[in-house]
Amino acid sequence: MRIAIFGTGGVGGHFGGRLAQAGEDVTFIARGEHLRAIKETGLKVDSLIGDLVVYPATATDNVNEVGVVDLVIVGVKAWQVPEAARAMKPMVKSQTTVLPLQNGVDAVGELAAELGTDRVIGGLCKIVSFLVGPGHIRHAGFAPSVVIGEIDNRRTDRIVAIHDVFSHAGIDTTIADDIHVALWMKFLFIASFSGMGAIANAPAGKLRSDPGLRDQMLKAMEEIRALAQARGINLPVDAIDTVMTGVNGLPEEATSSMQRDITAGKPSELESQNGAVVRMARESNIRVPTHEFIYQTLKPMEEHARAAVS
């Protein structure tokens, strides 16, 4: 399968590396020193499930050099998705499927608006992975897994084909019974964990062991559960218990990418996580005071980071 990894960071680099190692025709879209390193010495992935190096690796910053592909895995940050959707158009034709693996619940709609609903499927991943240097990815938490599904939850040939390709590469892959429920379960986890971690500047171990922080994180989760219900998403009755099991399984020092970006003064996924909760809650006329507090407190830092980049 011809695969393009649009955004070779922690997520795209790890899963793209696994697919390339398994013999798939993978092109990594990257830029700057990261791109130079991948071209010169390959893509290095340090992983809890086994290290790998993809060398030689096919990589470029020019999508016009790639040609049409069968699958685009979107690995950019959630706030970069609209721009990525426009940029990837030369690689996307009638036979192409676009798979977003972003945090949040906005990416599918943003990609579909630019590329067409029939080109986009739903997807999410579970992994703690990040870029540690040019050409170098580190997987530091969670057993890596991917969940995929058609927007209407049909079991199509392309969904089965992608599942089989990923599974052949050793990637734990599930076809969701309901991709929207799966996306909201991840959203319930990541927005609450990221938001509280950023507010408290605390890792997973502190968030789950400190009674006050744990209570606030649970309140944030309950607000998302109520929001999902208001928007017609029927999460399981044990959704919060399931998500907290995941939090309890994180390494003591684990942090979210959003928290790390905010701490570093970089643009983050705040608008796609806690900001999205606030926006959708206002649309649905329900109260989300915990997320409102998180969002309004962090928003000035986010605005400063974006202004610096601009």
KETI-542905 format. One record per residue: residue in three letters; x, y, z of N, C-alpha, C in turn. Coordinates in steps of 0.02 Angstrom, whole numbers, plus 50000, padded with zeros to 5 digits. Example, Ala and Ser with C-alpha at 12.3 -4.5 7.8 and 13.67 -1.06 7.14 Angstrom:
// residues 2
Ala506604971650390506154977550390506604983550390;Ser506424988850354506844994750357506455000250394;
//
This chain:
// residues 310
Met500424994050000500005000050000500445006250000;Arg500285011049957500645017449956500365022050010;Ile500785023850057500565027550116500985033850124;Ala500655039450137501005045650154500865047350227;Ile501385048850264501325051050333501365058650333;Phe500795062050339500785069350336500865071950408;Gly501495073150426501655075250494502025069650530;Thr502695069850527503095064350553503335065950623;Gly502855067050669503025068250739502975061750778;Gly502785062250842502765056450885502295051050860;Val501695053050838501195048350814501365045850743;Gly501435050550696501575048650627502225044950620;Gly502735047150658503385043850653503365036750679;His503015035650734502995028850762502615024150717;Phe501995025950700501585021350659501855020750588;Gly502085026350560502395026050494503015021750493;Gly503415022250546504005018050551503835010650553;Arg503315008850590503095001850594502874999350525;Leu502495003550490502255001550424502825000850374;Ala503305005450376503885005050331504294998850346;Gln504394997350410504774991450430504444985050405;Ala503784985150399503414979250375503404978650300;Gly503704983450265503764982950193503274987150153;Glu502864991250187502404995650150502795001450118;Asp502525004250065502835009750028502645016250062;Val503065018550109502905024250152503335030250134;Thr503005036050126503355042350118503205046750178;Phe503725049350209503655053650268503675060950246;Ile503155064650264503135071850251503395075350314;Ala503955078750307504275082150364504595088550337;Arg504955092050381505265098250359505875099850402;Gly506265104550379506825107150418507355101950435;Glu507635102550494508155098050518507905090950526;His507265090250544506975083650551506985080050484;Leu506795083450431506805080550364507525078850343;Arg507985083350355508685082150336508955075850370;Ala508815075150435509055069450472508755062850447;Ile508105062950431507775056950405508095054950339;Lys508235059750296508535058250231509245055550238;Glu509625058450286510335056650291510455050350331;Thr510105049450386510255043750431509645039550446;Gly509075041150416508475037150427508045039750484;Leu507475036550494507025038150549507145033050605;Lys507345035550663507485031350721506895031650769;Val506645025850790506095025450837506305021250897;Asp506365024450955506475020751018505795019051046;Ser505685012651061505015010651080505025005351136;Leu504515005651178504435000651230504294993751202;Ile504084993351139503934986851108504464984851057;Gly505024988351057505564986651011505784992450969;Asp506424994150970506684999750932506734997850858;Leu506745003050816506825001950745507145008050712;Val507455006850655507715012150613507485010850541;Val507155015850511506965015350442507505018850401;Tyr507915014750367508465017550326508595012850268;Pro508605015450207508455022450190507705023750197;Ala507535029950209506835032050216506665036950161;Thr506075036250132505825040950082505485046650118;Ala505745052750110505485058450147505545064750104;Thr505085069350113505065075550075504655080750112;Asp504745087050092504305092350116503865094950059;Asn503885091650002503515093749942503025088249922;Val502385089149936501885084049921501825082749846;Asn502015087549805501975086549732502475081349708;Glu502975079849748503465074649730503195067549745;Val502685067249786502455060749811502005057149761;Gly501555060849729501055057749686500465055349726;Val499995052149692499385049749724499535043649766;Val499255043449826499365037749871498705034349887;Asp498765028349917498165024649938497905027150005;Leu498375029250048498185031150117498615036950140;Val498295042050168498645047450202498495046850276;Ile499005045950316498935046050389499115053050412;Val498625056450443498725063450463498995063550534;Gly499625065650541499955065550606500125072450633;Val499855077750603499995084550627499595085850690;Lys499745091450724499355093550782498645095350759;Ala498175094750806497465095850788497355102850759;Trp497705107850784497595114650759497885115750689;Gln498285110950665498575111450598498175107750545;Val497635104350564497265100150517496975103950458;Pro496635109650467496365113050409496895114850356;Glu497475117250379498005118950332498275112550299;Ala498335107150338498585100850311498105098150257;Ala497455098950269496965096450220497055099850153;Arg497195106250153497305109850090497965107750058;Ala498475106850100499135105350073499185098350043;Met498805093550068498875086550045498485085049981;Lys498125089849954497685088549897498035085249838;Pro498665086849821498975083549764499055075949773;Met499035073549835499105066349847498445062649851;Val497895066449851497235063549865496805063449802;Lys496645057449778496185056549722495635051649741;Ser495275049049693494685044949707494855038649747;Gln495465035949737495645029649770495965030749839;Thr496035037049860496405038649921495945038949982;Thr496185036050037495835036650101496265040850147;Val495945045350184496295049750231496095047750302;Leu496605046150343496495043750411496795048650461;Pro496375052450497496635056950549496745053150614;Leu497285054750649497425051750714497505057150768;Gln497165062750758497235068350804496845067250869;Asn497045070950921496635071650980496025075950964;Gly495485075051002494885079050991494405075650943;Val493875079250926493345076450884493205080750822;Asp493645085350806493525090050751493855088050685;Ala494365083850687494785082650628494405079650569;Val493965074950583493595071650528493195076850489;Gly492825081050524492425086150491492845091150453;Glu493405093150482493845098050449494145095150385;Leu494355088850387494625085750327494095084650274;Ala493505082350296492955081050249492735087450214;Ala492745093050250492535099350221492985101450163;Glu493605099450165494095101350114494185096050060;Leu494135089650080494315084150035493725079950013;Gly493145080750046492555076850029492445071350081;Thr491815070350099491645065550151491855058450133;Asp491805056750069491955049850049492695048250051;Arg493125053150059493855051950062494095050650133;Val493695052450184493935052650253493605047250295;Ile494005043950337493735039350386493905041950456;Gly493605039050507493755040950575494325036850602;Gly494705039850648495255036150678495525039550740;Leu495835035550782496165038050842496715033150860;Cys497175035350902497705030950925497805031950999;Lys498105026951030498295027151100499045025951104;Ile499405031051122500135030651126500395036951159;Val500915036351198501305042151221501955041951182;Ser502025046451134502605046451089502755053551068;Phe503395055151061503565062051045504245062451010;Leu504355068250979504985069550944505505071850995;Val506075068250998506595070251045507175073751011;Gly507195073450945507715076750907507615075350834;Pro507985078650789507905077550718507985070150700;Gly507475067450667507495060550645507415055450701;His507185057550760507195053150819506535053650857;Ile506165048150860505515047650895505605043150956;Arg505255044851010505265040451069504545038651091;His504405032251093503775029651120503885028151194;Ala503505031751238503655031451310503075028951352;Gly502495027551322501935025351363501365022551322;Phe500945018451354500385014951323500645009651274;Ala500285004051271500384999251217500075002351155;Pro500465003751103500195007451045499615003751012;Ser499085007450997498515004550963498165009850921;Val497795007450872497415011850827496705009150821;Val496225013750820495525012050809495295015750747;Ile494975012350700494745015350638494015013650626;Gly493685017550583492995016050566492725020950515;Glu492285018450471491925022850426491475027450467;Ile491345033350440490925038250476490225035550487;Asp489975031350442489315028350451489355021350481;Asn489955019450504490085013050538489995006850495;Arg489965007650429489945001650386490634998250386;Arg490624991650377491244987850372491424987150298;Thr491774992050272491914992450201492564988750184;Asp492664987750118493284984450095493894988450116;Arg493854995150111494454999150126494614998950200;Ile494104998750243494234998250314494574991650330;Val494334986250301494634979750312495344979550286;Ala495464982550227496134982650198496624986450242;Ile496424992250268496854996150312496984992250376;His496464989250404496554985150464497064979750452;Asp497024976350396497484970850382498204973250372;Val498294978950339498964981650329499274983550396;Phe498884986850438499134988850504499294982750546;Ser498854977950546498964971850586499584968150563;His499694967750497500284964450470500914967950494;Ala500874974450507501444978250532501524977750607;Gly501114973750640501154972850712500824978350752;Ile500404982250719500034987650753499364984950777;Asp499244985350841498604983150870498044987550843;Thr497624984950799497134988950763496434985950771;Thr495954990350785495264988250795494814992150748;Ile494334988750717493794992150680493234993350730;Ala493084999750742492595001550794491884999450774;Asp491504997250823490784996150812490445002850800;Asp490665008050836490415014850828491005019550835;Ile491255022250780491855026350782491735032850820;His491115035350822490985041550858491035040450933;Val490795034850958490875033251028491615032551045;Ala491985029151001492705028251013493075034951016;Leu492905039550970493225046150969493065050051033;Trp492445049651056492245053251116492545050251179;Met492645043651180492985040551237493705043251242;Lys494045043651185494725046551186494695053851205;Phe494195057551180494115064651196494005065551271;Leu493595061351301493455061751373494115061151412;Phe494535056551390495175055651423495645061451411;Ile495775063051347496335067451332496195074651352;Ala495585077151342495445084151360495475085151435;Ser495235080251473495245080851546495955080151573;Phe496315075151550497005074051572497465079751550;Ser497405081851487497825087251462497695093751498;Gly497045095451505496865101751536497095102151608;Met496965096951648497165097051718497925096751724;Gly498245092951680498975092551683499285099351668;Ala499005103051620499285109551602499155114751657;Ile498545114651685498385119351739498825118351800;Ala498925111951819499305110451879500045109651865;Asn500245109451801500935107951782501165101651818;Ala500745096451812500875090251849500815084251803;Pro501225079051815501175072951774500625068351799;Ala500545062751765500005058051780500015055751852;Gly500605054151878500645051651946500365056551997;Lys500505062951989500255068052034499505069152025;Leu499275069251963498565070451949498125064951980;Arg498345058851979497925053352004498005052152079;Ser498565054552109498685053152180498475058952225;Asp498485065152199498265070852238497505071152239;Pro497185070752298496455070352301496105076152266;Gly496355082252275496035088052244496085087952169;Leu496685086452143496785086252070496385080552039;Arg496385074752072496005069052047495255070652043;Asp495005074052096494295075852097494135080652040;Gln494565085552027494435090251973494465086751905;Met494925082051897494975078351834494335074251824;Leu494085071151877493465067351871492875071851853;Lys492855077951882492335082751864492375084651790;Ala492985085651766493075087251695492825081551651;Met492955075451671492715069651634491955069251634;Glu491655070551691490925070251696490605075551651;Glu490925081451645490655086651601490665084351528;Ile491195080951507491215078451438490715072851428;Arg490635068551478490125063251472489435066251462;Ala489275071551500488625074851493488565078251425;Leu489115081251402489105084551337488995079551281;Ala489325073851285489225068651235488495066551232;Gln488195065451289487495063451292487055068851260;Ala487195075151275486805080651247486865080951171;Arg487405078451144487525078651072487385071951038;Gly487035067451074486805061251045487315055751041;Ile487865056351079488375051151082488265047051145;Asn488095040751136487925036451193488545032751219;Leu488905036051264489495032951293489285027351341;Pro489715022351351489545017051399489445019751469;Val489045016251508488905018651576489535018851619;Asp490025014651602490645014451641491205018351606;Ala491025023251565491515026951525492065030051568;Ile491865033351622492365036851664492805031851700;Asp492525026351724492935021151756493445018351707;Thr493225017251645493665014551594494235019351579;Val494075025751573494585030751559495065031451617;Met494815031351679495255031951737495715025951743;Thr495505020151720495945014351718496545015851673;Gly496405019251617496945021251573497415026251606;Val497135031151640497545036151676497975032751729;Asn497685028051765498045024551818498605020251790;Gly498555018451726499065014251695499635018151663;Leu499585024851662500115028951633500745028951677;Pro501325029651647501935030651688501865036651734;Glu502185036551792502135041851841502265048751811;Glu502765049251768502965055751741502645057451674;Ala502155053551652501835054751587501465061451586;Thr501545064951531501175071151519500885070851448;Ser500395075151435500105075451368500505080051323;Ser500415079251258500755083751211500525090951220;Met499885091851236499625098651247499975101851306;Gln500045098151361500385100751419501115102551404;Arg501455098051368502155099351351502225105551307;Asp501765106451259501795112251216501675118751254;Ile501175118651298501025124651338501615126351383;Thr501905121451415502485122551459503065125551420;Ala503145123251357503695125751315503535132351280;Gly502945134951291502755141251259502595140551185;Lys502405134451164502235133251094501485133251084;Pro501245134451022500525133551008500325126351025;Ser499735125651053499515119051077498825117251050;Glu498575111551073497905109251052497355111651100;Leu497475117051137496985119551184496305120751151;Glu496295123951092495665125451059495295119051038;Ser495675113851021495375107550998495175102951055;Gln495405104551115495245100351173494775104151220;Asn495035107751268494595111251316494195116751283;Gly494495120051233494115125151196493535122151159;Ala493635116151131493085112851095492525110851143;Val492705108651203492195107051253491775113151268;Val492105118751280491745125051295491295127051237;Arg491565126751176491175128751117490555124351108;Met490645117751111490085113251101489575113651158;Ala489825114951219489365115651276488925121751267;Arg489205127151242488795133151230488285131751176;Glu488475128051124488005126251071487435121951097;Ser487595117651146487105112951173486765115651236;Asn486965121851256486655125151314486725121151378;Ile487325118551390487465115251453488085118451485;Arg488165117451550488715120651587489305115751593;Val489905118451583490515114551591491025118951630;Pro490885120351693491305125251730492035123251737;Thr492175116851743492875114751750493265116251686;His492975114351629493315115751565493325123151549;Glu492805126651569492795133951560493385137151597;Phe493495134951659494045137551699494715135851667;Ile494795129551647495425127451615495555131651552;Tyr495045132151511495135135651447495295143051456;Gln494905146451498495015153651508495675155051542;Thr495905150551584496555151551618497135150651570;Leu497085145751527497645144151481497625148351417;Lys497055151151401496975154651337497485160351327;Pro497625164551378498125169851366498815167151346;Met499025161551376499655158551357499645155851286;Glu499065153051267498985150451198499015156251148;Glu498675161751163498675167451118499385170351111;His499755170551166500435173051164500875168551121;Ala500805161951128501205157251089501055157851015;Arg500415158550997500235159050927500475165650897;Ala500445171050937500685177550913501435177250900;Ala501805173650943502525173050934502695169350870;Val502305164150855502415160350794502255164550733;Ser501705168150737501505172450680502035177850667;
//
